[in-house]
Amino acid sequence: MKNIPILLLIIALLSACKNSEKKDFVTLSGKIENNKDSIVRIFSREGLVKEFSINKDGSFEDTLKVKEAAIYNFATESNKNVPIFLKNGYNISIKGEASDYFETFVFSGEGAENSNFIIAQIKQSRNLGDPKLILDLETAEFQKKLTQIKNAYDSILNSYQNIDSTLFVNVKTQNEQLITYFESTYAKNQIMGEGKPSPKFENYVDFKGGKKSLSSFKGKYVYIDVWATWCGPCVAQFPFLKELKTLYKNKNIVFVGISTDEDTRSGGSWEAAEKKWRDFVKEKNLGDIQLWSGRDFSFQQAYEINAIPRFILIDPDGNIVNADAPRPSDPNLKTLLDSFNL
């Protein structure tokens, strides 16, 4: 009889060990009210992970294995979907309305806090509205708005407990990047925003002879194409650009191409770079105003051009209309130009 307490202790320990073992699969269950779909599909970034049936009353339950703890997509055949964070070992229950998964779904059970956290983050992002309206605010109002945005995201981070550490860090980093984006873009717009005086280029070589500066086109709208002979995406825009030149011929606008061909891509010779540009302009019959910047990259640096093609639109007074204008292939460009009644 003295051995019974020890036996009970061993049984209890074995039972505790068994219960503490993590399952190598996710359990999903729940009920969708007023549901008319019959299948649930779980997608990862790579594609379909698993699909299972929904009962006639909207209830469902199944298990699946996931390769990694990550955000997946819970979807049905009517294309309704909602993000869900899954990790093997989780046991998540879902309740919601068929009318709107995103607004009505509530997750509960082990690991569910992560999904509720993600939904809260997305809702906050949707509440931001049009970023342009924020960037157009006066400085004091902009700073006030930015503080409100930061506090809202911080509140979400602090409101949810037991969040997966990697998810938490990733979201926190994204929030910080968003704030940095607003700060840096706002600062840049104070210098390069709509209505600000455009940086100038001086004495760029003109294919037709002589040299041209931005001031050469004062009194006209100037649509600038910054490109290079070696740039495939630049060349792809030429046919669309030619169409625009024909469409707006004799209008109050000039189309100016600025080549950035340099010595490093032309055998180390500036003379070779200029010849390469001239041969290319002639071969492609680019026409209109074609300039070569040569050794002077101050204009490109002022506009912080680190990728081409880049298109810039300047008004007749030399002020910026759009420092990163739509491409010739973008229908929005024609809409923009037509709004000026050229």
C-alpha positions, 0 to 999 in steps of 0.5 A: 500500500505504501507504493500507491502514492509513488505509482500515482505520482508516476502516472501523473507525471507521465500524463503531464508529459503527454499533455505538454507535447506539442502537436505537429498540426493546426486544428481549425474549427468554427462556424460561419453564419448565413453561409452558402459556401461549401469549401474552405481553402487555406493558401500560403504564398506558394499556393493551396495548402489544404481544402476541406468542407463546410457543413450545411449549418456553416460549421467546419473542423479539420486539421492541417500541417504548415511548413512555417509559422506565417500569415496564411489566407482563409478563403472560400469558393465565393472569393471571400477571404481573411488573413490568418496566422498559423503555426503547428500546435495551434487550435483556432476557432473562428466565428463570423458572418458570411456577409463580411469575413474581414469585419466579422471574423473573431478568432479564439483558442490557442494562437488566435491572438495573432490573427486578431492582431493582424486584423487590427493592424490592417483595419488601422492601415485602412483608416489612414485614408489617402496618403497624399492628403496627409502629405499635403497638410501644413507642417504643424497639422502634418506632425500632429497627424503623424503622432496620431498615426504612430500612437494608434499603431503603438496602441495595437502593439501594446494591446495584444499579448502572447503574439508570435515574436517574429510576427511582432518584430515584423509588424513593429518594423513595418510600422516604423518604416511607414512613419519613416516614409511619411517623414522622408516624403514630406521633407522631400516634398518641401523641396521637390513637391508640386509648385516648387521651383524645379532644379535646373540643368545648364548647357546640355549637348543638343543632338541638333547642335549647340546646347540647351538649358531648362531655361531654354523652354521657359513659357512651355510645359516641359516633359522630360524623359531621363534615359540611357541607350543601355536601358531596356525599359527606357527604349520600351517607352519610345513608341508611346512617347512618339505617339504623344509627340504627334498628339500634342504637336503644336501645343504648348509643351515640349518633350525633352529627352536627357541621355545619361550615357557615361564613360563607364559603359562606353569603354571608359571614354566620354567621347565614345559615350557621346557617339553611342548616344548620337548613333542611337538617337539617329538609328531610332529616329527619336526626333524632337529635343534630345540632350546629353548630360555628359559629365554633369549629373547635378540635375539627376542628383537634385531629383534623386534619380536612382533608376531610369526611365524617369519622367518629370513634368515642369510648368511654363514658369519652371515649377514642378508639376510632378517630379515622378510623372506618369510614363508615356504608356500610362493613360494617366499621363494624357489625362494629366496633360489634357487638364492643362488645356494645352 
